[in-house]
Amino acid sequence: MKKITLILSIILILSSVSFAQTDIPARSIKQLETDCSNNDYLACYFAGQLFQDTGLMISAITAYKKACDNKIYESCVKLGKIYKDDYNKSMQKEAVKLFNTACNESIASGCFELAALYYQGNIVNKSLTKARKLYDRACSMQNAPSCFNMGVIYQQGLKVKRDTKKALEYFKKSCSLNFDKGCLEYEKLLNNLTDTLKDK
């Protein structure tokens, strides 16, 4: 039962946590749109966020795409997250490309989202090996949920040799990055090991 719960916990956090939000500057949406049209591509990214927050998805996609096409790679992740939820297969494939682009540019959330796709196997062929490598890469870039997922992978031996020590290290790192779930799992696993040693 514990194994099922932990594996589900990976699935539950696959897409619920994105990269750290950058504060939107104190500019009106009209000012951001103007700045975006004048090729301030960071303004396009912020405009995309505001459009998305208010449900104006076509405008959000347009703004994100302009920012992404001009090397604001966090915007590629935002755009990919919209596309991956589309029922259109071509849009889903585009999401994979966008996450891959961001990941290749060392955007941790891009690697995290790509890992999630390989873990789930709905849009791309399921590959726990690829998922693990991508989670590990994102974790090395301080992506807390990726570190947590690596802990689960080693705790449960998902396509790797089960390794409690490595699991502890990953849970501890996710905790140090302020991921509460990681702290809870770290303490639980540490207590279990302590109890086991006492019983010997």
C-alpha positions in Angstrom: 0.0 0.0 0.0 2.8 2.4 0.9 4.5 1.7 -2.5 1.2 2.5 -4.3 0.8 5.7 -2.3 4.4 6.9 -3.1 4.2 6.1 -6.8 0.9 8.0 -6.9 2.6 10.9 -5.2 4.9 11.2 -8.2 2.0 11.4 -10.5 0.2 13.9 -8.4 3.1 16.4 -8.5 4.1 15.9 -12.1 2.5 19.1 -13.3 1.3 20.8 -10.2 4.5 22.7 -9.6 6.2 24.9 -12.1 9.4 27.0 -12.0 9.6 29.8 -9.5 7.4 32.6 -10.5 9.1 35.8 -11.5 7.2 38.8 -10.2 5.2 40.6 -12.8 6.5 44.2 -13.0 4.0 47.0 -12.0 3.0 47.8 -15.5 -0.5 47.8 -16.9 -1.4 45.1 -19.5 -1.6 47.8 -22.1 1.9 49.0 -21.3 3.2 45.4 -21.4 1.5 44.9 -24.8 3.1 48.1 -26.1 6.5 47.1 -24.8 6.1 43.6 -26.3 5.2 45.1 -29.7 8.4 47.1 -29.4 10.3 43.9 -29.0 10.7 43.8 -25.3 10.4 40.1 -25.1 10.4 39.8 -21.4 7.4 42.1 -21.5 5.8 39.6 -23.8 6.3 36.9 -21.2 4.8 39.0 -18.4 1.9 39.9 -20.7 1.3 36.2 -21.4 1.1 35.6 -17.7 -1.5 38.3 -17.2 -3.5 37.2 -20.2 -3.5 33.6 -18.9 -4.5 34.6 -15.4 -7.5 36.4 -16.8 -8.5 33.6 -19.1 -7.5 35.3 -22.4 -5.8 32.2 -23.7 -5.4 33.2 -27.4 -3.7 36.4 -26.3 -1.6 34.5 -23.8 -0.4 32.0 -26.4 0.5 34.8 -28.8 2.5 36.6 -26.2 4.2 33.5 -24.9 5.1 32.4 -28.4 6.8 35.7 -29.2 8.8 35.5 -26.0 9.7 31.9 -26.6 10.8 32.5 -30.2 13.1 35.2 -28.9 14.9 33.1 -26.3 12.8 33.8 -23.2 12.8 30.0 -22.5 10.6 30.2 -19.4 7.9 31.3 -21.8 8.5 28.1 -23.8 7.6 26.1 -20.7 4.4 28.2 -20.2 3.4 27.7 -23.8 4.2 24.0 -23.6 2.0 23.5 -20.5 -0.9 25.0 -22.4 -0.3 22.9 -25.5 0.1 19.6 -23.6 -3.5 19.9 -22.2 -4.8 20.4 -25.8 -6.7 17.4 -27.3 -5.0 18.2 -30.6 -2.1 15.7 -31.0 0.0 18.1 -33.0 -0.2 20.6 -30.2 0.8 18.0 -27.7 3.8 17.1 -29.9 4.7 20.8 -30.0 4.6 20.8 -26.2 7.3 18.1 -26.1 9.5 20.2 -28.4 9.0 23.3 -26.3 9.9 21.5 -23.0 12.9 20.0 -24.7 14.1 23.4 -26.0 13.7 24.9 -22.5 15.5 21.9 -20.9 18.4 22.2 -23.3 18.7 25.8 -22.3 19.0 24.7 -18.6 15.5 25.7 -17.6 14.8 23.3 -14.7 11.0 23.5 -15.2 11.4 22.4 -18.8 13.3 19.3 -17.8 10.7 18.6 -15.0 7.8 18.9 -17.5 9.5 16.7 -20.0 10.3 14.1 -17.3 6.7 14.1 -16.4 5.7 13.3 -20.0 8.1 10.3 -20.1 6.9 9.1 -16.7 3.2 9.2 -17.7 3.7 7.9 -21.3 0.5 9.6 -22.6 2.0 11.9 -25.2 5.4 10.3 -25.6 6.4 6.6 -25.2 6.8 5.9 -21.5 10.4 5.7 -20.4 11.2 5.6 -16.7 14.9 5.7 -17.6 14.5 9.0 -19.5 12.2 10.4 -16.8 14.8 9.6 -14.2 17.6 11.3 -16.1 15.5 14.4 -16.7 14.3 14.6 -13.0 17.9 14.2 -11.9 19.0 17.0 -14.2 16.2 19.3 -13.0 17.1 18.4 -9.4 20.7 19.5 -10.0 19.2 22.8 -11.1 17.4 23.1 -7.7 14.0 22.0 -8.9 12.5 20.7 -5.6 9.7 18.4 -6.9 12.2 16.7 -9.2 14.4 16.0 -6.2 11.4 14.5 -4.5 10.6 12.3 -7.4 14.1 11.1 -7.6 13.8 10.1 -3.9 10.7 8.1 -4.7 12.4 6.4 -7.7 15.3 5.2 -5.6 13.1 4.3 -2.6 10.9 2.1 -4.8 13.6 0.9 -7.2 11.8 2.2 -10.3 14.1 1.0 -13.1 17.1 1.5 -10.8 18.4 -0.6 -7.9 16.6 0.3 -4.7 18.8 2.6 -2.7 17.6 4.0 0.6 20.6 6.1 1.1 20.1 7.9 -2.2 16.4 8.2 -1.6 17.2 9.9 1.7 19.7 12.3 0.0 17.1 13.3 -2.6 14.3 13.8 -0.1 16.6 15.8 2.1 17.6 18.0 -0.9 13.9 18.6 -1.8 13.3 19.5 1.8 16.2 22.0 1.8 14.5 23.6 -1.2 11.4 24.1 0.9 9.3 21.3 -0.5 7.2 20.2 2.4 6.4 16.8 1.0 10.1 16.1 0.8 10.6 17.0 4.4 7.8 14.6 5.5 9.1 11.8 3.4 12.7 12.4 4.6 11.6 12.2 8.3 9.4 9.2 7.7 12.1 7.2 6.0 14.7 8.3 8.6 12.4 7.2 11.4 11.8 3.8 9.7 15.5 3.2 9.4 16.1 4.1 13.0 13.3 1.8 14.1 14.7 -1.0 12.0 18.2 -0.6 13.6 16.6 -0.6 17.1 14.9 -3.9 16.4 18.2 -5.6 15.5 
